[in-house]
Amino acid sequence: MATQKQIEYVLENLQGMHSADFFKSLSEKNAGIHAVLCMLYESSGDITAGDISDYMNVSTARVAALLKKMSAKGLIIKDVDINDARIKIIRLSPLGIEIVSKMKADLYSQIGTVIDKLGMEKMMDFISISNEIKSVFSPPEIDL
């Protein structure tokens, strides 16, 4: 059975690959929600819509629409910044925390199944080869 340490090792290395490929099973709509949920879950400080916009590299208008949907679903709570009432601090609601915890447990289970099926040695080979391939590629240059 895959250990917690093995699963975390694989996850750490898979995150270095293109996240859009790794989370391709998510719909485009849910991918944004997923990214915000994970950011809020992993954060230790105050997070604003601007922080989320910077993290996701999308417009603040897109983030505002996303946060509105998430708030309506009860996934997040928006608090007013005590220093500036114009700024909203975003945090996970208890439901949001529960959902992210379930998502994380499901992801760990799936990665554990892959490790159990392929073996850790093959997973380490896969990660090593993927990193080698990734190191060869660079963005194409476009002359404008």
N, C-alpha and C positions, 0 to 999 in steps of 0.2 A: 504494500500500500504506500502511495506517495506520502512523503512527510510534508509538514507545513513549510519547512525550510526549502525543500525541493520546489514546491509550488510557488513560493515567493521568489525563488531564483528565476524560474521560468517566466513568471509574470513581469518581473523587473526587466528582463531581457526582451520580452515581447513588446513591452511598452516603448522600447527604443525603435521598434519598427513602426511603420506608418499606421497610426491608430485607426484611420479610415478603413484600412484593409482588415485590421484585427476585429473591429466592431462592425463589419459590413452587414451583419445580420440585423442590425438596428435600422429602422427606417430613418430617413433624413430628419423628420420631425422629432423622433425620440432621441436621435444622436445628440442634438442640442441639449435636451433635457438631461440626458445621461451625463454629458460633459459638465453641466452646471451642478448636478447632484454630487458628482465625484469631487469637483473643486470645493464645494461647500463642506463635504464630509471630511476632506483631507486638510482643510484650512484650520489654522489655529487663531487667526485674528479676524478683525472686521473685514467683510467683503462687501464692496459696492458694485453697482451695475457697471461702472467704469472698469473696475478690476476684472469683472467677468468678460466684458467687451475686449479688453486687452488680452486676456488669457485665451479666448476663443478666436481672436483676430476677426471679429465681426463688428458691425456698427452698433452703437448704443441703442438705436431704434429697434434693431433686431433683438437685442438683449431685453429691451423693455417689453416687447411682445411676448418673448419667451417667458419672462418672469411673470407676466400677467396670467398666462396659461397655467404656469406652475402654482401660482398663488390660488387660482380658482380651483385647482385640484387638491389644494391643501398640502402641497409638498414643501412650501417655503413660508417664512414669516418675514415681513418687511418692518423694520423698526426705524424710527427717526434717529439720526445721529445726534448725540447730546450736544455736540459742538456746532453743528450746522444743520438746521431743520430742513434745508433743501436736499440733503443727502440721506438716502435710505440705506440702511445696513441690512444685508440679506443673510438669512440663516435658515438652516433646515428646521422644519417642523418635526414633531415626534413621528408623524407619518412618513416624512421624507427620510428621517434617520432609519426607520424600520425598512423602508424600501431599499435604501442603499445597502443596508446590512444584508438583506436577502439577496440582492444582486451580487454582492461580494461573495457570499457563501455559495451561490450558484456557480459563479466564475471559478472559485477555488475547487469546487467539485468537478467541473468540466476539465480543468487543467490537471487535476489529480487523476482523472480517468485517462487522459491522454498519456500522462507519465506512466500509469500502470500498464497501458496497452503497448506503448512503444519502448518503455524503459528510459531511465534517466540518461544513460549514455547516448542514446539516439537523440534525445532532446538537446543535450549539450552540443552534439554534433550539428544539429539543425540550427541552433542559435549561433554557433561559431561560423558555419557556412553562410547564414543569412547576414551576419555582420561583415563577412568578407565581401559578399556581393554588394551590400550597401556601401561599403567603402570605395567601390569602383565607380559607382554612379555619382554624377553631379548634375545639377540642373542645366538644361540646354541654354546656351547663350543665344539671345535674340538681338539681332542688329536692327535698330529702328532708325 
